[in-house]
């Protein structure tokens, strides 16, 4: 699945309506979801590309919590473009423009097809590609990147 990460802030943010430089973005408080803590993720790539210092990053237990803080004008948030489109249309968030403010990426899912996938695995793969699954991944309080611990997830194998 192709997707785009965009940078947004509340309409009262000092950089709202501007085309910020990499330095201006680096100096902001970054309000991030849990994927920012994992290596190899698009948001992590964006943060590294802009050289955002750790003390400027606050990571929340959900992307929704990070976006709520951004709406309140407490910093800049990175989000999937389709998850913030309605908030941008309603004026609750402002999307930044410019060369440093977006990143296009692709999600991949693989399943072994040796002897046909077990019914539970096939159902999980089908569900993972639905909008409802994506919404479930995107929905807490922020902490500095060094203190962030992701919530616990259990994986069942049959």
KOLLUM-589737 format. One line per 2 residues: their letters; for each residue x, y, z of N, C-alpha, C, O. Coordinates in steps of 0.1 Angstrom, whole numbers, plus 5000, padded with zeros to 4 digits. Layout:
// residues N
A> X Y Z X Y Z X Y Z X Y Z  ...
// end
This chain:
// residues 158
XX> 5008 4988 5000 5000 5000 5000 5009 5012 5000 5018 5014 5009  5007 5021 4991 5014 5034 4990 5008 5043 5000 4996 5044 5002
XX> 5016 5051 5007 5011 5061 5016 5021 5073 5017 5032 5072 5012  5016 5083 5023 5024 5096 5024 5023 5100 5038 5013 5101 5044
XX> 5035 5104 5044 5036 5110 5057 5037 5125 5055 5045 5129 5047  5029 5133 5062 5029 5147 5061 5031 5153 5074 5029 5147 5085
XX> 5036 5166 5074 5038 5173 5087 5026 5183 5089 5023 5190 5079  5020 5183 5101 5009 5191 5104 5011 5198 5117 5019 5194 5125
XX> 5003 5209 5119 5003 5216 5132 4989 5222 5133 4982 5223 5124  4987 5227 5145 4975 5235 5147 4975 5248 5140 4985 5253 5136
XX> 4963 5253 5137 4962 5266 5129 4969 5278 5135 4972 5287 5128  4970 5277 5149 4977 5288 5156 4992 5287 5157 4998 5295 5164
XX> 4997 5276 5152 5012 5274 5153 5019 5285 5146 5015 5289 5135  5031 5289 5151 5038 5300 5144 5042 5298 5130 5044 5307 5122
XX> 5044 5285 5126 5048 5282 5113 5037 5279 5103 5039 5276 5091  5025 5279 5109 5013 5275 5100 5012 5285 5089 5013 5297 5090
XX> 5010 5280 5077 5008 5288 5065 5022 5292 5059 5022 5299 5049  5033 5286 5064 5046 5290 5058 5051 5277 5051 5046 5266 5053
XX> 5062 5279 5045 5070 5268 5039 5083 5267 5047 5093 5274 5044  5083 5260 5058 5094 5260 5068 5107 5254 5062 5106 5244 5054
XX> 5118 5259 5067 5131 5253 5063 5133 5241 5072 5126 5239 5082  5143 5233 5068 5147 5221 5077 5151 5226 5091 5147 5219 5101
XX> 5158 5237 5092 5162 5242 5105 5150 5246 5113 5149 5243 5125  5140 5253 5107 5128 5257 5114 5121 5245 5120 5116 5245 5131
XX> 5120 5235 5111 5113 5222 5116 5121 5215 5127 5115 5211 5136  5134 5215 5126 5142 5208 5136 5141 5215 5149 5142 5208 5160
XX> 5138 5228 5150 5137 5235 5162 5123 5234 5169 5121 5239 5180  5114 5227 5163 5100 5226 5168 5100 5214 5178 5108 5205 5178
XX> 5089 5214 5186 5086 5202 5194 5079 5192 5185 5069 5196 5179  5084 5180 5184 5077 5170 5175 5069 5161 5184 5073 5155 5193
XX> 5056 5160 5180 5046 5152 5187 5044 5139 5178 5038 5140 5167  5048 5128 5183 5049 5116 5175 5042 5104 5181 5041 5103 5193
XX> 5037 5095 5172 5031 5083 5176 5042 5072 5178 5054 5075 5177  5038 5060 5183 5047 5050 5186 5056 5045 5175 5067 5040 5178
XX> 5052 5047 5163 5061 5042 5152 5074 5050 5151 5083 5046 5144  5074 5062 5157 5087 5070 5156 5098 5063 5165 5110 5067 5163
XX> 5094 5054 5174 5105 5048 5182 5111 5036 5175 5122 5031 5179  5105 5031 5164 5110 5019 5157 5119 5023 5146 5116 5032 5138
XX> 5130 5016 5145 5140 5018 5134 5133 5014 5121 5126 5004 5120  5137 5021 5110 5132 5017 5097 5118 5022 5093 5114 5019 5082
XX> 5111 5029 5102 5098 5034 5098 5099 5047 5091 5109 5054 5092  5089 5050 5083 5089 5063 5076 5091 5075 5084 5098 5084 5081
XX> 5084 5075 5095 5085 5087 5104 5099 5088 5110 5104 5099 5111  5105 5077 5113 5118 5077 5118 5128 5082 5107 5137 5090 5110
XX> 5126 5078 5095 5134 5083 5084 5133 5098 5082 5143 5105 5080  5120 5103 5083 5118 5117 5082 5125 5125 5093 5132 5135 5091
XX> 5124 5120 5105 5131 5126 5117 5146 5126 5115 5153 5136 5118  5151 5115 5110 5166 5114 5108 5170 5124 5097 5181 5130 5097
XX> 5162 5124 5086 5166 5132 5075 5166 5147 5079 5175 5155 5074  5158 5151 5088 5158 5165 5093 5167 5167 5104 5169 5179 5109
XX> 5173 5157 5110 5182 5158 5121 5176 5164 5133 5181 5172 5140  5163 5159 5136 5156 5164 5148 5162 5158 5161 5163 5146 5162
XX> 5167 5167 5170 5173 5161 5182 5163 5154 5191 5151 5157 5191  5168 5144 5198 5160 5136 5207 5152 5145 5217 5140 5141 5220
XX> 5158 5155 5222 5151 5163 5232 5139 5172 5226 5132 5178 5234  5138 5172 5213 5127 5178 5206 5115 5169 5203 5105 5173 5197
XX> 5117 5156 5206 5107 5145 5202 5100 5141 5214 5105 5137 5225  5086 5141 5213 5078 5135 5224 5070 5124 5217 5063 5127 5207
XX> 5071 5112 5223 5064 5101 5217 5052 5097 5225 5054 5095 5238  5041 5095 5219 5028 5092 5226 5025 5077 5223 5030 5071 5214
XX> 5016 5072 5231 5012 5058 5230 5003 5056 5217 5001 5044 5213  4998 5066 5211 4990 5065 5199 4993 5077 5190 4996 5088 5195
XX> 4991 5076 5177 4992 5087 5168 4981 5097 5170 4983 5109 5169  4969 5092 5174 4958 5101 5177 4961 5111 5188 4957 5123 5187
XX> 4967 5106 5199 4971 5115 5210 4981 5125 5206 4980 5137 5210  4990 5122 5197 5000 5131 5192 4993 5142 5184 4996 5154 5185
XX> 4984 5138 5175 4976 5147 5167 4968 5157 5176 4966 5169 5172  4962 5151 5186 4954 5160 5195 4963 5171 5201 4958 5182 5202
XX> 4975 5168 5205 4984 5178 5210 4988 5188 5199 4989 5200 5202  4990 5183 5187 4993 5193 5176 4981 5202 5174 4983 5214 5171
XX> 4969 5197 5175 4957 5206 5173 4957 5217 5183 4952 5228 5181  4962 5214 5195 4963 5224 5206 4974 5234 5205 4976 5242 5213
XX> 4982 5232 5194 4993 5241 5191 5006 5238 5199 5014 5247 5201  5007 5226 5204 5019 5222 5212 5031 5217 5204 5041 5213 5210
XX> 5030 5217 5191 5041 5213 5183 5037 5208 5169 5026 5211 5164  5046 5201 5163 5044 5196 5149 5042 5181 5150 5049 5174 5158
XX> 5033 5176 5142 5031 5161 5142 5033 5156 5128 5031 5163 5118  5038 5144 5127 5039 5136 5115 5027 5126 5114 5025 5119 5124
XX> 5020 5126 5103 5009 5117 5102 5007 5112 5088 5012 5117 5078  5000 5101 5087 4995 5095 5074 4986 5106 5068 4976 5110 5074
XX> 4988 5109 5055 4980 5120 5049 4965 5117 5049 4957 5126 5052  4961 5105 5047 4947 5102 5047 4940 5102 5060 4928 5104 5061
XX> 4948 5101 5071 4942 5101 5084 4940 5115 5089 4932 5118 5098  4946 5125 5083 4945 5139 5087 4937 5148 5077 4935 5160 5079
XX> 4934 5142 5066 4927 5150 5055 4915 5157 5060 4913 5169 5056  4906 5150 5067 4894 5157 5072 4897 5168 5081 4890 5179 5081
XX> 4906 5166 5090 4910 5177 5100 4916 5189 5093 4914 5200 5097  4923 5186 5082 4929 5198 5074 4917 5205 5067 4917 5217 5068
XX> 4908 5198 5061 4897 5204 5055 4889 5213 5065 4884 5223 5061  4887 5208 5077 4879 5215 5087 4887 5226 5093 4881 5234 5101
XX> 4900 5228 5090 4908 5238 5096 4913 5236 5110 4919 5245 5116  4912 5223 5115 4917 5220 5128 4932 5217 5128 4939 5218 5138
XX> 4937 5213 5116 4951 5211 5114 4955 5219 5101 4947 5221 5092  4968 5222 5100 4974 5229 5088 4985 5220 5084 4994 5216 5091
XX> 4985 5217 5071 4996 5209 5065 5007 5218 5060 5004 5227 5053  5019 5215 5064 5031 5223 5059 5034 5219 5044 5031 5207 5040
XX> 5039 5228 5037 5044 5225 5023 5059 5228 5022 5064 5234 5031  5065 5222 5012 5079 5224 5011 5086 5210 5009 5080 5200 5011
XX> 5099 5211 5006 5106 5199 5003 5109 5190 5015 5113 5178 5013  5108 5195 5027 5111 5187 5039 5099 5182 5047 5101 5177 5058
XX> 5087 5184 5041 5075 5182 5049 5067 5170 5045 5056 5169 5050  5072 5161 5037 5064 5149 5033 5074 5138 5029 5085 5141 5026
XX> 5069 5126 5030 5077 5114 5027 5067 5104 5021 5057 5100 5028  5070 5099 5009 5062 5088 5003 5069 5074 5006 5081 5073 5004
XX> 5061 5065 5010 5065 5051 5013 5055 5041 5009 5045 5044 5004  5059 5028 5011 5050 5017 5008 5050 5007 5019 5061 5004 5025
XX> 5039 5002 5023 5038 4991 5033 5036 4978 5025 5029 4977 5015  5043 4967 5030 5042 4954 5024 5038 4944 5034 5040 4945 5046
XX> 5030 4934 5029 5027 4923 5038 5029 4910 5030 5026 4909 5019  5035 4900 5037 5039 4888 5031 5033 4876 5039 5032 4877 5051
XX> 5029 4866 5032 5024 4854 5039 5030 4842 5031 5030 4841 5019  5034 4832 5039 5039 4820 5033 5027 4812 5026 5017 4811 5032
XX> 5029 4807 5014 5018 4801 5007 5022 4786 5004 5016 4781 4995  5030 4780 5012 5034 4766 5011 5022 4757 5007 5021 4753 4996
XX> 5014 4755 5017 5003 4746 5015 4990 4754 5017 4980 4748 5022  4990 4766 5014 4978 4774 5016 4978 4779 5030 4982 4772 5040
XX> 4974 4791 5032 4975 4798 5045 4964 4792 5054 4953 4789 5049  4967 4790 5067 4956 4786 5076 4945 4797 5076 4948 4809 5073
XX> 4933 4793 5078 4922 4802 5078 4924 4815 5086 4921 4826 5082  4929 4813 5098 4932 4824 5107 4942 4834 5101 4940 4846 5102
XX> 4952 4829 5095 4963 4837 5089 4957 4845 5077 4960 4856 5075  4949 4838 5069 4943 4844 5057 4933 4856 5062 4933 4866 5056
XX> 4926 4853 5073 4917 4863 5078 4924 4875 5083 4920 4887 5081  4935 4873 5090 4944 4884 5095 4949 4892 5084 4949 4904 5085
XX> 4954 4885 5074 4960 4893 5062 4949 4901 5055 4952 4912 5051  4937 4896 5054 4926 4903 5048 4923 4915 5056 4921 4926 5051
XX> 4922 4913 5070 4918 4924 5078 4929 4935 5078 4926 4947 5079  4941 4931 5078 4953 4941 5079 4952 4951 5067 4958 4962 5068
XX> 4946 4948 5056 4945 4957 5045 4933 4966 5045 4931 4973 5035  4925 4965 5055 4912 4973 5055 4915 4987 5062 4924 4988 5070
XX> 4907 4997 5059 4907 5010 5066 4906 5008 5081 4912 5016 5089  4897 4999 5085 4894 4997 5099 4907 4993 5107 4910 4998 5118
XX> 4915 4984 5101 4928 4980 5107 4937 4992 5108 4944 4994 5118  4938 5000 5097 4947 5011 5098 4943 5021 5108 4951 5027 5115
XX> 4929 5023 5110 4924 5032 5120 4928 5027 5134 4932 5035 5143  4927 5014 5136 4931 5008 5149 4945 5010 5153 4949 5011 5164
XX> 4954 5011 5143 4968 5013 5145 4971 5028 5149 4981 5031 5155  4962 5037 5145 4965 5051 5146 4959 5057 5159 4963 5068 5163
XX> 4950 5050 5166 4944 5056 5178 4953 5055 5190 4949 5059 5201  4967 5086 5243 4975 5086 5255 4984 5098 5257 4981 5108 5249
XX> 4995 5102 5267 5004 5113 5270 5017 5111 5264 5022 5099 5264  5024 5121 5260 5037 5120 5254 5049 5120 5264 5048 5126 5275
XX> 5060 5114 5260 5072 5113 5268 5084 5115 5258 5082 5114 5246  5095 5119 5264 5107 5120 5256 5111 5107 5250 5108 5096 5255
XX> 5117 5107 5238 5120 5095 5231 5128 5085 5239 5126 5073 5237  5137 5090 5248 5145 5080 5256 5137 5073 5266 5141 5063 5271
XX> 5126 5078 5270 5117 5072 5281 5105 5065 5275 5098 5058 5283  5103 5065 5262 5092 5058 5256 5093 5043 5256 5104 5038 5253
XX> 5082 5037 5260 5081 5022 5260 5068 5019 5253 5058 5023 5258  5069 5012 5242 5056 5009 5235 5047 5000 5243 5051 4992 5252
XX> 5034 5001 5240 5025 4992 5247 5027 4978 5243 5033 4975 5232  5023 4968 5251 5026 4954 5249 5016 4949 5239 5004 4951 5239
XX> 5021 4941 5229 5013 4934 5219 5017 4919 5220 5028 4915 5221  5007 4911 5219 5009 4896 5219 5006 4891 5205 4995 4894 5199
XX> 5015 4882 5201 5013 4876 5188 5010 4861 5190 5017 4854 5197  5000 4856 5184 4996 4842 5185 5000 4834 5172 4996 4839 5161
XX> 5006 4823 5174 5010 4815 5162 5003 4802 5163 5001 4796 5174  4999 4796 5152 4992 4783 5153 5001 4773 5145 4997 4761 5145
// end
